[in-house]
Amino acid sequence: MNQLVEKYITTNYYKLLHISKRITKGHQLSQDLLHEVILQLYHKKEIILSDYEDDTIRYYITSVLRINWNSKTSPFFYKIRKEPLNYQPITDIFEDEDDQLKWEREILLQSLELSYSELDFWRKGMIELYLVLGSVNKVSKFTGIPKSSIIKYVKQSKEQLRNNTLERLKDYGL
């Protein structure tokens, strides 16, 4: 990182935090956004600006903050903002059930979670990408892995999940 940019960040941290809060409209992730951008700038080998005056550096950092907050392809979005979008609470789906159905649902979810935790890292990753992206074509484009391989891994993972979950459910007599 350029020493002038580093000096600007250290001396004007609170101004940058204020800018980050304004960009995020006071969102609780404003400090995380600033820290992520600072890390991105530290990892960047060269920062080429026309001049290294305070206004130019502030404008550059502000534009990087804005891009990371607003873009759905930014590193910040994939690391932090997208994470909650991947999950929907399952308990919201089931509202009015009797005790037997609640018990069976809890057993099913526990069995499924245990079966999922037993999958290896590769299969978990393929299943997660398939569920998040929604199709084999999108997973193939995202990872660069051929569609036939993804289909094979997803199919094997589903079968392994199904078989392990059914084995656990038999233990409960379901």
C-alpha angles and dihedrals in degrees: 000000000000112000093226092054091047091050091049092052094049095047097041102036095125092049089052090048089053090050090049091051091051093049092050092041091238096312116164090241094064094102091046089052092053093048092049091051091048089052090049090052092049092051092048110096098211134017108197116198130164090242134353101234120138094255093052093048092046091050091049094049091045091053091049089050091050093048093049092049099044103034121087090205097053122115090242092056093051095044102042119358098047096050097081091045090064095063133062118186107250092205090068090064094060114055114148111037135139121243095263093054091047091051092048091048092050091050091048093050093046091049092048092048092050091048091049092049090056093058116103121250095261095052092045089053093049093048092047093049091046092051095044098042094037103220144052091238092058092046090050093051092045096049103026090232116137115261093237091059092047092049090051094049095044092048092048091046092050091049091048091049092047095048095046092046093048090050090054092046090053088058088059092045095247 
